[in-house]
Amino acid sequence: MEINPFSPTHDSLEQLLFQNKQHSFSEMESINNPPTKENDKLPNMLNNQEFEVGNFMLDDINFDSFQETTSTWPKNHNHKASTPKPLQNSSQMPLSLSCLEILRNHGRRRFMKLNDKNIVNTKTCLDLEQPQKMSTEGIIRVAGARYTQFSSHWSESSCIQTHPYGFDLHGLSEEDSRDIELAQFLFSAAERVSFQQYERAKKLLFYCQWNSSSTGNSVQRIVFHFAQALLERVQRETGGMIKGSEKSEESELLEKMDTKKALVCHQKIPFNQVMQFIGIQAIVEQVVFETKIHLIDFDLRSGVQCITLMQALADRKDCMVETFKLTTIGFNSCKNKIEETGKNLTSFAESLNFPFLFKAVLVEDMLEIKEDDFEIEEDEAVAVYSPYFLRTLISRQDCMENLMRVMRCIKPSIMIVLEIEASLNSPSFVNRFVEALFFYSAFFDIVETCMKEEDECRMIIEGILSAGIRNIVATEGSERNVRNVKIDVWRRFFARYRMVETRFSEACLYQGELVVKEFDYGKFCNVEKNGKCLILGWKGTPMHSISAWRFL
């Protein structure tokens, strides 16, 4: 029986859950209060899991049958605080609690080669006379680490009056300390939602919303949007909201974005251009001796990547291009925008005196895509460019498989795949929530760093991010269409179609490095090799992957 790499499996679950068992989360080293005996079980579970791409289910696993180990904690106890009452009926809580194991482990999945000066962690802050501002994702990590250590020390009667655990955050700025405390309330609210303790969850979520804002700092914004998503989930679960359609709101917002505005937003985020130049450079190298070139673009949008490619091909002194065909695929609902982009690209090609042909393959459903739609000629060199498109088909496996079978028949000389490097496809709500919180925290940090507070592009991008957050957190089943998986899952999937990964040249890496250096905040961008693909990160957090493939 063929295994679906996008579906949860139970293969080697125990090995995944218990590897690196004795590692401790680096951000926790600065906290001087060890867990008590009665809450040892949760911290140990939180410390054990090496969570990966949501490709397994936790609901059927009995953690009580596994041997527990005791984590190593600092021995100095400088704080004196009364121990709040633990949660009642904790033994009856669902096994989804174990999903929060990801929190402790999350810090170990960061880039190891990152220059330490680009990240300010809690331990570093303790040694500074003038506390530095932590990154958004760093604040969320510290909040998560504190929550996993002290989550059983919660008094329901006093949870709103004071911050959750009553421990000071020495060495941090007042703003960072408040943000960490606010994020801890968000973690607690998510846990209550997972236990179906909806009244408790709503109290915590109202508190989060009261103390956050869609126009505050990046932590307040991320808490605001996730609290909204959790409240929507509560409403859905309690019958207060009618289920929506299966169409992605995130995709709809992207489709409706004005072309000129999309270009402006594109230019302000470093990753967009880094990924684009690396991918286009790889295609140029692949077709260096070809005169008839056919590019299949899975998601044309503003067409900026095609402009870059046409410029590169037009500059060739040898082996002049005779014809350059561009075929894009899209839905009938996007016909006008696709045709507008096609006209703009045609005008640009005419200004270069470059031989250009444009075609749009428009369908109602991706199941309708056929090989004949692309009108491939025998002497054409075919390249495929897939920018963040395949992830939209993860929830529609039949469409994904149909498209890949067509590509297998066409057999392009190279296929460039850009995807989100995040594990947002877990069947477990809590796993999905935690992974999404870390990922989107880093993304909000990017937006805050690269754009001014009143920037219209910032509001547009954060609106799109908010739609994705709500879909990941609030929905289930066919409605949950925002799904991302990491490069290892894509590798297993592409192997089915006899696709092999190819390495990017040094020229591709050089192009990426040049683009990074052009940005004021390029020092926070990281380009790391993962096998033959490249992972782009922000302040050490993996964000995007770009890989090149060919068919055997």
C-alpha positions in Angstrom: 0.0 0.0 0.0 1.4 3.4 -1.0 2.1 5.8 1.9 0.9 9.4 1.6 3.7 11.6 2.9 1.2 14.4 3.7 -0.9 12.2 6.0 -0.2 11.4 9.6 1.4 8.0 10.3 2.6 6.1 13.3 5.9 5.1 11.8 8.8 5.3 14.4 6.7 7.5 16.7 8.4 6.4 19.8 11.8 7.2 18.3 10.6 10.7 17.3 9.1 11.4 20.7 12.0 10.3 22.8 15.1 11.2 20.8 17.4 13.9 22.4 15.6 13.2 25.6 18.1 14.8 27.9 18.5 18.1 26.0 17.2 21.2 27.8 15.8 24.2 26.1 18.6 26.9 26.1 16.2 29.7 26.9 15.3 27.9 30.1 18.8 28.1 31.6 18.1 31.6 32.9 15.1 30.5 35.0 16.0 29.6 38.6 12.9 27.7 39.7 12.7 23.9 39.2 9.4 22.2 38.6 7.9 20.5 41.6 7.4 16.7 41.7 3.8 16.9 40.9 4.3 18.7 37.6 7.3 16.7 36.5 5.3 14.7 34.0 4.3 17.6 31.8 7.8 19.2 31.5 9.3 15.8 30.7 6.8 15.2 28.0 7.4 18.7 26.7 11.1 18.0 26.6 11.0 14.8 24.6 9.3 15.3 21.3 11.3 16.1 18.1 8.2 17.2 16.2 8.3 17.0 12.5 5.8 18.2 9.9 2.7 16.9 11.5 3.1 13.5 9.9 1.9 11.4 12.8 -1.0 11.3 15.2 -0.7 11.5 19.0 -4.2 10.7 20.1 -3.7 6.9 20.2 -0.4 7.0 22.2 -0.5 6.1 25.9 2.3 8.2 27.4 1.8 6.7 30.8 3.3 3.5 29.5 6.6 5.2 28.6 9.4 5.6 31.2 9.7 9.1 32.4 13.0 10.9 33.0 13.8 13.9 35.1 15.0 17.0 33.4 18.0 18.8 34.8 17.2 22.2 36.2 19.3 25.0 37.8 19.8 24.5 41.5 19.8 28.1 42.7 16.5 29.3 43.9 16.5 33.0 44.4 12.7 33.6 44.0 10.3 33.0 46.9 6.7 32.7 45.8 3.7 30.8 47.0 2.8 27.8 44.9 -0.6 28.4 43.2 -3.1 25.6 43.1 -2.6 23.1 40.3 -5.2 22.4 37.7 -8.0 20.1 38.9 -8.8 16.9 37.2 -5.5 17.0 35.3 -5.6 13.2 35.0 -8.7 13.4 33.0 -7.3 15.9 30.5 -7.0 14.6 26.9 -3.8 13.3 25.6 -3.5 16.3 23.2 -1.7 17.9 26.1 1.4 16.0 25.1 1.4 17.9 21.8 3.0 20.9 23.6 6.2 18.9 23.8 7.2 20.9 20.8 7.7 24.0 22.9 10.8 22.8 24.6 12.3 21.3 21.6 11.6 24.2 19.2 14.7 26.1 20.1 17.0 23.2 19.0 15.7 23.4 15.4 17.1 26.8 14.8 20.0 27.4 12.5 23.2 26.4 14.4 25.5 28.6 12.3 23.7 31.8 13.1 26.0 34.6 14.3 25.2 35.0 18.0 25.2 38.7 17.9 22.0 38.7 15.7 19.9 37.1 18.4 19.4 38.4 21.9 18.2 35.6 24.2 17.2 35.6 27.8 20.6 34.5 29.1 22.4 37.2 27.1 20.0 39.9 28.4 20.7 38.9 32.0 24.3 40.1 31.5 23.5 43.4 30.0 23.2 46.7 31.9 21.0 48.1 29.1 18.6 45.3 28.0 18.3 44.9 24.3 15.0 44.4 22.4 14.3 40.7 21.8 12.9 39.4 18.6 9.2 38.6 18.4 9.9 34.9 17.9 12.4 35.0 20.7 9.8 36.4 23.1 7.4 33.7 22.1 10.0 31.1 22.7 10.8 32.3 26.2 7.1 32.5 27.0 6.7 29.0 25.7 9.6 27.7 27.7 8.3 29.4 30.9 4.9 28.0 30.2 6.1 24.4 29.8 8.0 24.7 33.1 5.3 26.3 35.2 2.1 25.3 33.5 0.8 23.3 36.5 1.3 26.3 38.8 -1.9 28.0 37.8 -4.6 29.5 40.1 -7.9 29.8 38.3 -9.1 32.4 40.8 -6.1 34.7 40.3 -5.0 34.1 36.7 -6.2 37.4 35.5 -5.2 39.6 38.4 -1.5 38.8 38.2 0.6 37.3 35.5 0.5 33.5 35.3 3.4 32.4 37.4 4.4 35.3 39.6 8.1 35.1 38.6 10.1 38.1 37.6 11.9 38.3 34.3 15.2 39.9 35.4 17.4 41.5 32.8 14.7 42.1 30.2 13.1 45.4 29.3 9.7 46.3 30.8 8.1 45.9 27.3 9.6 42.5 26.7 8.6 41.3 30.1 5.0 42.4 29.6 5.0 40.7 26.1 6.3 37.5 27.5 3.6 37.5 30.2 0.9 38.2 27.6 2.1 35.4 25.4 1.9 33.0 28.4 -1.8 33.8 28.7 -2.2 32.9 25.0 -0.5 29.5 25.6 -2.8 28.9 28.5 -5.9 29.8 26.5 -4.9 27.5 23.7 -4.5 24.6 26.2 -7.9 25.3 27.6 -9.4 25.2 24.1 -7.7 21.9 23.5 -9.3 20.6 26.8 -12.6 21.9 25.6 -12.8 24.2 28.7 -14.3 26.9 26.6 -15.5 29.2 29.4 -12.1 29.3 30.9 -10.5 29.8 27.5 -12.8 32.7 26.7 -11.8 34.6 29.9 -8.2 34.2 29.0 -8.7 35.2 25.4 -10.7 38.3 26.4 -7.8 39.2 28.6 -5.4 38.7 25.7 -7.5 40.8 23.4 -7.8 43.6 25.9 -4.0 43.8 26.3 -3.1 43.4 22.6 -3.9 45.2 19.4 -3.7 44.8 15.7 -1.8 48.1 15.6 0.5 47.5 18.6 4.1 46.1 18.6 4.6 42.8 16.8 4.1 40.6 19.9 0.8 42.4 20.7 -0.2 42.0 17.0 0.6 38.3 17.0 -1.3 37.7 20.3 -4.3 39.7 19.0 -4.6 37.6 15.7 -4.1 34.3 17.5 -6.6 35.2 20.2 -9.1 36.0 17.5 -8.4 32.7 15.8 -8.9 30.8 19.1 -12.2 32.6 19.8 -13.4 31.7 16.3 -12.5 28.1 17.0 -14.5 28.2 20.3 -17.4 29.7 18.5 -17.3 26.9 15.9 -17.0 24.2 18.5 -19.9 25.6 20.5 -22.2 26.1 17.5 -21.8 29.9 17.5 -20.5 30.1 14.0 -21.6 28.5 10.7 -18.8 26.7 8.8 -17.5 28.5 5.8 -16.4 27.5 2.3 -13.5 25.3 1.4 -11.9 28.2 -0.5 -8.9 29.8 1.2 -9.4 33.4 2.4 -5.6 33.7 2.3 -5.5 32.9 -1.4 -8.5 35.2 -2.1 -6.7 38.1 -0.5 -3.6 37.4 -2.5 -5.6 37.2 -5.7 -7.3 40.5 -5.1 -4.2 42.4 -4.3 -3.5 45.2 -6.8 -0.5 44.4 -9.1 1.3 47.6 -8.4 0.8 47.2 -4.6 2.0 43.6 -4.8 5.2 44.8 -6.5 5.8 47.4 -3.8 5.2 44.8 -1.0 7.5 42.3 -2.8 10.3 44.8 -2.9 10.2 45.4 0.9 10.6 41.8 2.1 14.1 40.4 1.6 13.1 36.7 1.1 10.9 37.4 -1.9 13.8 38.7 -4.0 16.4 36.3 -2.6 14.3 33.3 -3.5 13.4 34.8 -6.9 17.0 35.5 -8.0 18.2 32.1 -6.8 15.5 30.3 -8.7 15.8 32.4 -11.9 19.6 32.0 -11.9 19.1 28.2 -11.8 16.7 28.3 -14.7 19.1 30.5 -16.8 21.9 28.1 -16.2 19.8 25.1 -17.2 18.7 26.7 -20.6 22.0 28.4 -21.3 22.4 26.6 -24.7 18.7 26.6 -25.6 17.1 28.9 -28.2 13.5 27.9 -27.7 12.5 28.2 -24.1 9.1 27.4 -22.5 8.4 28.5 -18.9 5.5 27.0 -17.0 4.6 29.2 -14.0 2.2 27.7 -11.5 1.4 31.1 -9.9 2.1 34.1 -12.0 0.6 36.9 -9.8 2.5 40.1 -10.6 4.9 38.3 -13.0 8.0 39.9 -11.5 9.9 36.6 -11.7 9.2 36.5 -15.4 10.5 40.1 -15.9 13.8 39.0 -14.2 14.1 35.9 -16.4 13.4 37.8 -19.6 16.0 40.4 -18.7 18.6 37.7 -18.1 17.8 35.9 -21.3 17.7 39.1 -23.3 21.2 40.0 -22.1 22.7 36.8 -23.5 25.4 37.6 -26.1 25.7 34.0 -27.4 22.9 31.6 -28.3 20.2 34.3 -28.8 16.7 33.3 -27.8 14.4 32.6 -30.8 11.2 32.2 -28.8 10.3 32.5 -25.1 6.9 31.0 -24.2 5.2 31.6 -20.9 2.3 29.4 -19.8 0.6 30.0 -16.5 -2.2 28.1 -14.8 -5.0 29.7 -12.9 -8.6 29.6 -12.1 -11.3 31.2 -14.2 -12.2 33.5 -11.3 -8.7 35.1 -11.8 -9.0 35.5 -15.5 -9.0 39.3 -15.6 -6.0 39.7 -13.4 -4.0 37.0 -15.2 -4.8 38.6 -18.6 -3.7 42.0 -17.2 -0.4 40.6 -16.1 0.0 38.9 -19.5 -0.4 42.3 -21.2 2.1 44.0 -18.9 4.6 41.2 -19.6 4.0 41.5 -23.3 4.7 45.3 -23.2 7.8 44.7 -21.2 9.1 42.1 -23.7 8.4 44.5 -26.6 10.5 47.2 -24.9 13.4 44.7 -24.9 12.6 43.6 -28.4 12.4 40.1 -26.9 10.4 37.3 -28.7 7.6 36.5 -26.2 4.5 34.5 -26.3 1.9 34.3 -23.4 -0.7 31.7 -22.7 -3.0 31.2 -19.7 -4.5 27.8 -18.9 -7.7 28.6 -17.0 -9.7 26.0 -15.2 -12.5 25.6 -12.6 -10.6 22.9 -10.8 -7.0 21.6 -11.0 -8.3 18.2 -11.8 -9.0 19.6 -15.3 -5.3 20.2 -16.1 -4.1 18.1 -19.0 -0.8 17.7 -20.8 -2.3 19.0 -24.1 -3.1 22.3 -22.4 0.6 23.3 -22.5 1.2 22.7 -26.2 4.8 21.5 -25.7 6.9 21.4 -28.8 9.6 18.8 -29.3 12.5 21.2 -29.6 11.5 23.3 -26.6 13.5 23.4 -23.3 10.8 23.4 -20.6 11.3 24.8 -17.1 8.7 24.9 -14.3 8.5 27.6 -11.7 6.3 26.8 -8.6 6.2 29.7 -6.1 4.3 28.7 -3.0 1.7 26.9 -5.1 1.9 23.2 -4.3 1.1 23.9 -0.6 -2.3 25.1 -1.7 -3.0 21.6 -3.0 -2.0 19.6 0.1 -5.7 19.5 1.2 -6.7 18.4 -2.3 -4.5 15.3 -2.9 -6.3 14.3 -6.1 -5.5 17.7 -7.7 -1.9 17.5 -6.5 -1.4 14.1 -8.0 -3.1 15.1 -11.3 -0.8 18.1 -11.7 2.3 16.1 -10.9 1.3 13.3 -13.3 1.0 16.0 -16.1 4.4 17.4 -15.2 5.8 13.9 -15.2 4.5 13.5 -18.8 5.9 16.9 -19.9 9.3 16.0 -18.1 10.7 19.6 -17.8 14.5 20.0 -17.7 14.2 21.7 -14.3 11.5 22.4 -11.8 12.1 25.2 -9.2 9.9 24.8 -6.0 9.5 27.5 -3.5 7.7 26.6 -0.3 7.1 27.6 3.3 9.5 25.8 5.7 7.0 25.1 8.5 5.1 22.2 9.9 1.5 23.4 9.7 -0.3 20.2 8.6 -0.6 18.3 11.9 -4.0 16.7 12.7 -3.4 17.8 16.3 -4.8 21.3 17.0 -2.2 22.0 19.8 0.7 21.0 17.7 -0.5 23.1 14.8 -1.2 26.1 17.1 2.3 26.0 18.6 4.1 25.6 15.2 2.0 28.3 13.7 2.7 30.7 16.6 6.5 30.3 16.3 6.4 30.7 12.5 4.1 33.6 12.3 5.9 35.3 15.2 9.1 35.4 13.1 7.1 36.6 10.1 5.6 39.5 12.1 9.1 40.3 13.2 10.2 40.5 9.6 7.3 42.9 8.7 7.9 45.1 11.8 11.6 45.3 11.0 11.3 46.0 7.3 8.3 48.2 7.2 7.1 51.3 9.1 4.2 51.1 11.4 1.8 53.1 9.2 3.0 51.4 6.0 0.0 50.3 3.9 2.0 47.3 2.7 2.4 46.2 6.3 -1.4 46.3 6.9 -2.0 44.3 3.7 0.6 41.6 4.5 -0.6 41.3 8.1 -4.2 41.0 6.9 -3.1 38.0 4.7 -1.1 36.5 7.6 -4.1 36.9 9.8 -6.3 35.0 7.4 -3.8 32.2 7.3 -3.6 32.1 11.2 -7.4 31.9 11.5 -7.6 29.0 9.0 -4.8 27.0 10.7 -6.1 27.5 14.2 -9.9 27.8 13.9 -10.8 25.2 11.2 -10.6 21.5 10.7 -11.2 19.1 7.8 -11.7 20.3 4.3 -12.1 23.9 5.5 -8.5 23.9 6.7 -6.7 24.6 3.4 -3.7 26.6 4.7 -1.2 23.7 5.0 2.5 23.8 4.9 5.1 21.0 5.2 8.8 21.0 5.4 11.3 20.0 2.7 11.7 16.5 3.9 8.0 15.8 3.2 8.3 17.3 -0.2 11.3 15.1 -0.9 9.3 11.9 -0.1 6.4 13.1 -2.2 8.5 14.0 -5.3 10.3 10.7 -5.1 7.0 9.1 -6.1 7.3 10.7 -9.5 10.9 9.8 -10.0 12.1 13.3 -9.4 15.7 13.9 -8.2 17.0 16.9 -6.4 19.7 18.9 -8.0 22.2 21.2 -6.3 22.3 24.9 -6.7 25.5 26.3 -8.2 27.8 28.8 -6.5 26.5 31.4 -8.9 23.0 30.9 -7.5 24.3 31.3 -3.9 26.2 34.4 -4.9 23.0 35.9 -6.4 21.2 35.3 -3.2 24.0 36.8 -1.1 24.1 39.9 -3.3 20.4 40.5 -2.8 20.6 40.0 1.0 23.4 42.7 1.1 21.2 45.2 -0.6 18.7 45.3 2.3 19.3 47.4 5.4 18.3 44.4 7.6 20.0 41.7 5.5 22.2 40.8 8.4 19.1 39.1 10.0 18.6 36.9 6.9 20.2 33.4 6.9 20.8 31.2 3.8 21.6 27.6 4.9 22.1 24.4 2.9 19.8 21.5 3.6 21.1 18.7 1.4 20.8 20.1 -2.1 18.2 22.7 -1.3 18.5 26.0 0.4 16.7 27.2 3.6 16.1 30.9 4.1 15.7 32.0 7.7 15.2 35.1 9.8 17.2 35.6 12.9 17.8 31.8 12.9 14.2 30.7 12.3 13.7 28.7 9.1 11.1 30.4 6.9 11.3 29.3 3.3 12.8 26.6 1.2 13.9 26.6 -2.4 14.7 23.4 -4.2 15.5 22.4 -7.8 14.3 19.1 -9.4 14.5 17.1 -12.6 12.6 14.1 -13.8 14.4 10.8 -14.5 
